[in-house]
């Protein structure tokens, strides 16, 4: 399974990690991902992290913690 992570900085300005043809895509505004206590699973449930793809695969990535670390890393790198 391939995953792409997107941190939205501004309109038409995104930090992207992962292949363009990914099966699962996570997207989050930079203001959310840069919060000190950012947790992708919690923010997904709040509707602030968006995801596309098979829901089982989305939940697997969230459970593993990979989404939290990848999105936090993208938000902290200019």
Backbone torsions as a table, in degrees:
resi	resn	phi	psi	omega
1	UNK	NA	135.3	178.5
2	UNK	-107.0	144.5	-176.3
3	UNK	-130.6	139.4	174.6
4	UNK	-121.0	138.6	179.2
5	UNK	-116.0	135.1	-179.8
6	UNK	-129.9	126.8	173.3
7	UNK	-111.5	118.3	-176.2
8	UNK	-87.3	116.2	179.3
9	UNK	-89.1	-47.0	178.4
10	UNK	-157.9	175.0	178.9
11	UNK	-58.2	127.1	-177.8
12	UNK	62.7	22.8	176.0
13	UNK	-134.7	101.5	-177.6
14	UNK	-129.4	146.7	171.1
15	UNK	-98.8	123.5	-171.6
16	UNK	-123.8	138.9	173.8
17	UNK	-134.8	121.0	178.8
18	UNK	122.7	166.2	-176.3
19	UNK	-72.4	150.9	179.7
20	UNK	-67.5	-24.2	-178.7
21	UNK	-101.0	29.7	-176.9
22	UNK	-63.2	147.6	178.2
23	UNK	-75.3	-30.7	-179.5
24	UNK	-126.8	132.0	179.9
25	UNK	-128.5	126.3	175.9
26	UNK	-107.4	139.6	179.4
27	UNK	-137.8	137.9	-178.1
28	UNK	-151.6	142.8	173.5
29	UNK	-66.8	147.0	-177.3
30	UNK	-61.4	-33.7	-179.7
31	UNK	-61.5	-34.3	179.4
32	UNK	-76.6	-47.1	-176.7
33	UNK	-67.9	-23.1	-177.9
34	UNK	-87.8	-2.8	178.6
35	UNK	-64.4	145.9	-177.4
36	UNK	-59.0	-39.8	-176.5
37	UNK	-102.0	31.0	-177.3
38	UNK	-61.1	128.7	174.4
39	UNK	-136.4	114.3	-175.3
40	UNK	-58.6	-35.8	-179.7
41	UNK	-65.4	-46.3	179.5
42	UNK	-63.5	-45.5	-178.1
43	UNK	-69.1	-29.3	174.4
44	UNK	-64.5	-43.6	179.3
45	UNK	-66.8	-30.1	176.8
46	UNK	-79.5	-12.1	-180.0
47	UNK	87.7	12.1	-179.0
48	UNK	-95.1	-17.1	169.7
49	UNK	-108.7	125.6	179.6
50	UNK	-101.9	146.9	178.9
51	UNK	-142.4	143.1	173.7
52	UNK	-122.6	151.0	-179.3
53	UNK	124.5	-176.1	-179.7
54	UNK	-64.3	128.8	-174.6
55	UNK	-60.5	-33.7	177.8
56	UNK	-64.5	-41.5	178.4
57	UNK	-68.4	-39.9	177.3
58	UNK	-58.3	-47.9	-178.4
59	UNK	-66.7	-34.7	177.1
60	UNK	-63.2	-43.4	179.9
61	UNK	-66.4	-41.3	178.5
62	UNK	-62.8	-44.6	-178.0
63	UNK	-63.1	-35.3	-177.9
64	UNK	-72.3	-18.9	-177.8
65	UNK	88.0	-2.6	-178.5
66	UNK	-63.8	-37.5	-179.1
67	UNK	-66.3	-43.1	179.7
68	UNK	-60.7	-47.9	-177.1
69	UNK	-68.9	-41.3	-178.5
70	UNK	-67.1	-44.5	-178.7
71	UNK	-68.8	-38.1	177.4
72	UNK	-64.1	-41.6	179.4
73	UNK	-63.7	-44.2	178.6
74	UNK	-63.9	-37.1	-179.1
75	UNK	-69.5	-31.0	-176.4
76	UNK	-87.9	-16.1	179.0
77	UNK	-95.4	126.1	180.0
78	UNK	-70.8	NA	NA
